[in-house]
Amino acid sequence: MNNATKWRPLGTSAQERMNNPTTCGCCGREGLKKTVKMGADGAVVWMGTGCAAKAAGVGISEFKVQLAAADDAVLVAERAAWKAGDDAWQGFLDLSAPGLDRFDQIQKLGGMKAARAAFQAAGRA
């Protein structure tokens, strides 16, 4: 890694948290229990935590704080996107079958598969 480049931890999505690599893109060490997504100048590299802290130019405890902040930011964005999608879904149900709870609204529209198809056909999904 280029020491002049300022690497920083990047937050990871839910999918990335479930499927992150086990090889350090910095030193090549394999079989790691944890790697973190690092970014600099548009490049993204998965590194072991030791290499990642060195690449960021901070100690491991400060690096953990930075990593937690980056992951929290991604989590907040994911939750906001999910909430927006759920709000759109509920809005569609309320227009399609007003005055009922969500379960009954879906049943009135013919079940989940039919309700989702109608939601997508309405251009909401």
CORSUL-V411746 format. One record per residue. N is the residue number from 1. OMEGA is omega as a letter, one per 30 degrees, with the letter a starting at -180 (999 if undefined). BURIAL is b if it has 16 or more other C-alpha atoms within 10 Angstrom, else e. D_CENTER is the distance of its C-alpha to the mean C-alpha in Angstrom with 2 decimals. Layout:
n:N omega:OMEGA burial:BURIAL d_center:D_CENTER
n:N omega:OMEGA burial:BURIAL d_center:D_CENTER
This chain:
n:1 omega:l burial:e d_center:26.02
n:2 omega:a burial:e d_center:27.70
n:3 omega:l burial:e d_center:28.42
n:4 omega:a burial:e d_center:28.88
n:5 omega:l burial:e d_center:25.27
n:6 omega:l burial:e d_center:23.06
n:7 omega:l burial:b d_center:19.93
n:8 omega:l burial:b d_center:17.12
n:9 omega:l burial:b d_center:14.01
n:10 omega:l burial:b d_center:10.76
n:11 omega:a burial:b d_center:7.57
n:12 omega:l burial:b d_center:5.40
n:13 omega:l burial:e d_center:2.21
n:14 omega:l burial:e d_center:4.20
n:15 omega:l burial:e d_center:6.54
n:16 omega:l burial:e d_center:7.15
n:17 omega:a burial:e d_center:7.88
n:18 omega:a burial:e d_center:10.22
n:19 omega:a burial:e d_center:11.79
n:20 omega:a burial:e d_center:12.22
n:21 omega:l burial:b d_center:15.73
n:22 omega:l burial:b d_center:18.72
n:23 omega:l burial:b d_center:20.73
n:24 omega:l burial:b d_center:20.86
n:25 omega:l burial:b d_center:20.90
n:26 omega:a burial:e d_center:23.26
n:27 omega:l burial:e d_center:26.00
n:28 omega:l burial:e d_center:25.44
n:29 omega:a burial:e d_center:25.55
n:30 omega:l burial:e d_center:24.44
n:31 omega:a burial:e d_center:23.49
n:32 omega:l burial:e d_center:21.31
n:33 omega:a burial:e d_center:19.66
n:34 omega:l burial:e d_center:16.81
n:35 omega:l burial:b d_center:15.66
n:36 omega:a burial:b d_center:13.48
n:37 omega:a burial:b d_center:12.14
n:38 omega:a burial:b d_center:14.79
n:39 omega:l burial:b d_center:15.73
n:40 omega:l burial:e d_center:19.14
n:41 omega:l burial:e d_center:21.00
n:42 omega:l burial:e d_center:18.44
n:43 omega:l burial:e d_center:18.38
n:44 omega:a burial:e d_center:15.50
n:45 omega:l burial:b d_center:16.76
n:46 omega:a burial:b d_center:15.59
n:47 omega:l burial:b d_center:18.17
n:48 omega:a burial:b d_center:19.58
n:49 omega:l burial:b d_center:19.40
n:50 omega:l burial:e d_center:23.07
n:51 omega:a burial:b d_center:22.90
n:52 omega:l burial:b d_center:19.78
n:53 omega:l burial:b d_center:21.71
n:54 omega:a burial:e d_center:24.76
n:55 omega:l burial:b d_center:23.03
n:56 omega:l burial:b d_center:21.74
n:57 omega:l burial:b d_center:25.32
n:58 omega:l burial:e d_center:24.76
n:59 omega:a burial:e d_center:25.62
n:60 omega:a burial:b d_center:23.32
n:61 omega:l burial:e d_center:23.28
n:62 omega:l burial:e d_center:22.38
n:63 omega:l burial:b d_center:19.69
n:64 omega:l burial:e d_center:18.12
n:65 omega:l burial:e d_center:18.21
n:66 omega:a burial:b d_center:16.57
n:67 omega:l burial:b d_center:13.77
n:68 omega:l burial:e d_center:13.24
n:69 omega:l burial:e d_center:13.33
n:70 omega:l burial:b d_center:10.75
n:71 omega:l burial:b d_center:8.23
n:72 omega:a burial:e d_center:9.59
n:73 omega:l burial:e d_center:9.21
n:74 omega:l burial:b d_center:5.46
n:75 omega:l burial:b d_center:5.89
n:76 omega:l burial:e d_center:8.82
n:77 omega:l burial:e d_center:7.63
n:78 omega:l burial:e d_center:5.55
n:79 omega:l burial:e d_center:8.81
n:80 omega:l burial:e d_center:10.96
n:81 omega:l burial:e d_center:10.06
n:82 omega:a burial:e d_center:10.72
n:83 omega:l burial:e d_center:13.78
n:84 omega:l burial:e d_center:15.05
n:85 omega:l burial:e d_center:15.01
n:86 omega:l burial:e d_center:16.69
n:87 omega:l burial:e d_center:19.13
n:88 omega:l burial:e d_center:20.08
n:89 omega:a burial:b d_center:20.68
n:90 omega:l burial:e d_center:22.77
n:91 omega:l burial:e d_center:24.62
n:92 omega:l burial:b d_center:25.57
n:93 omega:a burial:b d_center:26.79
n:94 omega:l burial:e d_center:28.75
n:95 omega:a burial:e d_center:30.46
n:96 omega:a burial:b d_center:31.19
n:97 omega:a burial:b d_center:32.46
n:98 omega:l burial:e d_center:33.18
n:99 omega:a burial:e d_center:34.33
n:100 omega:l burial:e d_center:32.69
n:101 omega:a burial:e d_center:29.84
n:102 omega:a burial:e d_center:26.70
n:103 omega:a burial:e d_center:28.09
n:104 omega:l burial:e d_center:31.41
n:105 omega:l burial:b d_center:29.94
n:106 omega:l burial:b d_center:28.15
n:107 omega:l burial:e d_center:31.39
n:108 omega:l burial:b d_center:33.44
n:109 omega:l burial:b d_center:31.45
n:110 omega:a burial:e d_center:32.23
n:111 omega:a burial:e d_center:29.38
n:112 omega:a burial:e d_center:25.65
n:113 omega:a burial:e d_center:26.03
n:114 omega:a burial:e d_center:28.55
n:115 omega:l burial:b d_center:26.73
n:116 omega:l burial:b d_center:23.49
n:117 omega:l burial:e d_center:25.78
n:118 omega:l burial:b d_center:27.56
n:119 omega:l burial:b d_center:24.38
n:120 omega:l burial:e d_center:23.35
n:121 omega:l burial:e d_center:26.99
n:122 omega:l burial:e d_center:27.03
n:123 omega:a burial:e d_center:24.34
n:124 omega:a burial:e d_center:21.93
n:125 omega:999 burial:e d_center:19.03
